[in-house]
Amino acid sequence: MLPLPARGLTNLAFPLAVARRELARIPARDARAPLLSDCVHHAGPDPRPMAARLPRLDVPLDTTGKQDPDLARDLARLGRRQLRQVRTYETSHPPSASSSPPERPRDSPKENRMSVIIIATAFPIPEHRAEVITAFEAATIRVHDEPGVDLYALHEGRDRLVMIEKYASQDAFARHGQSPALADLRASLAGKLSSDLDVQVLMPHPAGTPQQGTL
């Protein structure tokens, strides 16, 4: 557990970044992080992209005071785990494998159907660029067979590779996050990038014509 001196401000992206660094030391299948917070985010970058980078993220939401359940729900969904409402730290631990999991928050049908856009940017180490491209190409073939994947397209830049992804719903995005194809891709990229993958999780904002204003 990581206590943080808040000084009146909460930067949720920071503990998630710390958790990602620490969890990198263990196999992805065993990696899991709980975020005990009211999820009222005051400072730092949007924590959603960092939540999406974690293998699994449980969000025990502190309901004893002011809270942001919408952000908590987003973080739990992107972390492919559960949102739980708690009032004391004793009830904040994630359920064990032998216990019945708490009910996940029910999203509205409209929210479940909303498409999700991902822009993932990788910066290959120059001598590993060809290997990184091969890894993305192999993953692309597999991901195209996943249900709910509308777009998974690789683009090249001078010093980077950009994957543009579109999922038909939040559920499709969550399933992809647990897919063997993504786990194998992460393993293939280990040690071949100059920095962490930059993952931006976006929601469509349609404007103009339907054909030109949305992906």
FITOR-431144 format. One line per 10 residues: their letters; for each residue x, y, z of C-alpha. Coordinates in nm, 2 decimals, decimal comma. Each point is the difference from the previous one (the first is absolute). Layout:
<recs>
a	X:Y:Z  ... .
</recs>
This chain:
<recs>
mlplparglt	0,00:0,00:0,00  0,13:0,34:-0,10  -0,09:0,30:0,23  0,02:0,34:-0,18  0,01:0,34:0,17  -0,28:0,17:-0,19  0,04:0,36:0,13  -0,35:0,07:-0,11  0,05:-0,13:-0,36  -0,04:-0,34:-0,15 .
nlafplavar	0,21:-0,12:-0,30  -0,15:-0,35:-0,08  0,24:-0,05:-0,29  0,30:-0,01:0,23  -0,09:-0,30:0,21  -0,11:-0,19:-0,31  0,33:0,07:-0,16  0,18:-0,13:0,31  -0,22:-0,31:0,00  0,08:-0,07:-0,37 .
relaripard	0,37:0,03:0,07  -0,02:-0,23:0,30  -0,22:-0,26:-0,17  0,24:-0,02:-0,29  0,22:-0,21:0,22  -0,25:-0,29:0,02  -0,19:-0,21:-0,26  -0,29:0,18:-0,16  -0,24:-0,28:0,10  0,08:0,07:0,37 .
arapllsdcv	0,00:0,38:-0,03  -0,28:0,19:0,17  -0,03:0,34:0,17  -0,26:0,15:0,23  -0,06:0,38:0,00  -0,17:0,10:0,32  -0,12:0,36:-0,06  -0,29:0,23:-0,03  0,11:0,05:-0,36  -0,03:0,38:0,02 .
hhagpdprpm	0,28:0,09:-0,23  0,15:0,35:0,05  0,35:-0,01:-0,15  0,22:-0,16:-0,26  -0,09:-0,17:-0,33  -0,32:-0,19:-0,07  0,03:-0,34:0,18  -0,20:-0,19:-0,25  0,28:-0,08:-0,24  0,22:-0,13:0,29 .
aarlprldvp	-0,29:-0,22:0,13  -0,02:-0,15:-0,35  0,37:-0,10:0,02  -0,04:-0,20:0,32  -0,06:-0,38:-0,03  -0,29:0,02:0,25  -0,12:0,28:0,22  -0,26:-0,03:0,28  -0,15:0,33:0,12  -0,14:0,01:0,35 .
ldttgkqdpd	-0,18:0,33:0,00  0,01:0,19:0,34  -0,36:0,11:0,06  0,05:0,17:0,33  0,02:0,35:-0,16  0,01:0,17:-0,33  0,06:-0,24:-0,29  0,01:-0,03:-0,38  -0,18:-0,33:-0,08  0,01:0,07:-0,38 .
lardlarlgr	0,38:0,02:0,00  0,02:-0,30:0,23  -0,22:-0,20:-0,24  0,22:0,10:-0,29  0,32:-0,11:0,18  -0,15:-0,33:0,10  -0,12:-0,07:-0,35  0,32:0,10:-0,17  0,19:-0,21:0,26  -0,22:-0,30:-0,09 .
rqlrqvrtye	-0,11:-0,06:0,36  -0,26:0,12:0,25  -0,13:0,31:0,17  -0,10:-0,06:0,37  -0,14:0,26:0,24  0,17:-0,01:0,34  -0,01:0,21:0,32  0,30:-0,13:0,19  0,34:-0,13:-0,11  -0,08:-0,34:0,16 .
tshppsasss	-0,26:-0,06:-0,27  0,22:0,13:-0,28  0,20:-0,31:-0,09  -0,09:-0,17:-0,33  -0,20:-0,32:0,03  0,20:-0,32:0,02  -0,02:-0,27:-0,27  -0,22:-0,21:0,23  -0,25:0,27:0,08  -0,29:0,12:-0,21 .
pperprdspk	0,09:0,31:-0,19  -0,20:0,31:0,06  -0,25:0,10:-0,26  0,15:0,23:-0,26  -0,17:0,33:-0,06  -0,25:-0,02:-0,27  0,05:0,24:-0,28  -0,29:0,13:-0,20  -0,05:-0,17:-0,34  0,10:0,32:-0,17 .
enrmsviiia	0,33:0,02:0,20  0,08:-0,37:-0,08  -0,06:0,06:-0,37  0,22:0,32:-0,02  0,30:-0,07:-0,22  0,35:0,05:0,13  0,30:0,14:-0,19  0,35:-0,08:0,10  0,32:0,17:-0,13  0,30:-0,20:0,11 .
tafpipehra	0,34:0,13:-0,09  0,32:-0,20:0,03  0,36:0,13:-0,03  0,21:-0,29:-0,11  0,37:-0,01:0,08  0,15:0,05:-0,35  0,17:-0,34:-0,02  -0,32:-0,17:0,11  -0,24:0,18:-0,23  -0,04:-0,29:-0,25 .
evitafeaat	-0,08:-0,24:0,29  -0,25:0,24:0,15  -0,18:0,03:-0,33  0,00:-0,37:-0,04  -0,16:-0,04:0,35  -0,27:0,26:-0,08  -0,07:-0,17:-0,34  -0,04:-0,34:0,18  -0,23:0,15:0,26  -0,21:0,18:-0,26 .
irvhdepgvd	-0,09:-0,33:-0,18  -0,12:-0,14:0,33  -0,18:0,31:0,13  -0,20:0,03:-0,33  -0,17:-0,33:0,10  -0,12:0,14:0,34  -0,37:0,08:0,02  -0,07:0,37:0,02  0,32:0,12:-0,16  -0,09:0,26:-0,27 .
lyalhegrdr	0,35:0,12:-0,07  0,35:-0,10:0,09  0,23:0,17:-0,24  0,38:0,06:0,02  0,16:0,32:-0,13  0,37:0,08:-0,03  0,18:0,33:0,09  0,37:0,08:-0,02  0,07:-0,09:0,37  -0,33:-0,16:0,10 .
lvmiekyasq	-0,28:-0,25:-0,07  -0,36:0,10:0,05  -0,28:-0,25:0,04  -0,35:0,15:-0,05  -0,26:-0,22:0,16  -0,38:0,01:0,01  -0,22:-0,22:0,21  -0,38:-0,03:-0,04  -0,06:0,03:0,37  0,15:0,03:0,34 .
dafarhgqsp	-0,05:-0,38:0,04  0,19:-0,07:-0,32  0,29:0,22:0,12  0,00:-0,18:0,34  0,02:-0,34:-0,17  0,29:0,11:-0,22  0,18:0,11:0,32  -0,01:-0,36:0,12  0,08:-0,16:-0,33  0,29:-0,24:-0,06 .
aladlrasla	0,10:0,21:-0,31  0,06:0,31:0,22  0,19:-0,20:0,26  0,22:-0,15:-0,26  0,06:0,34:-0,16  0,10:0,16:0,33  0,25:-0,29:0,05  0,14:0,04:-0,35  0,06:0,37:0,05  0,18:-0,04:0,33 .
gklssdldvq	0,35:0,17:-0,02  -0,06:0,12:-0,36  -0,15:0,34:0,07  0,18:0,32:0,11  -0,30:0,09:0,23  -0,33:-0,13:0,12  -0,28:-0,03:-0,25  -0,20:0,32:-0,01  -0,36:-0,10:0,01  -0,28:0,25:-0,04 .
vlmphpagtp	-0,36:-0,11:0,06  -0,24:0,22:-0,18  -0,38:0,02:-0,05  -0,15:0,11:-0,33  -0,12:0,35:-0,03  -0,20:0,00:-0,33  -0,01:0,32:-0,20  -0,07:0,09:-0,36  -0,11:-0,28:-0,23  -0,03:-0,36:0,14 .
qqgtl	0,25:-0,12:-0,27  0,27:0,26:0,07  -0,06:0,09:0,37  0,05:-0,34:0,16  0,24:-0,29:-0,03 .
</recs>
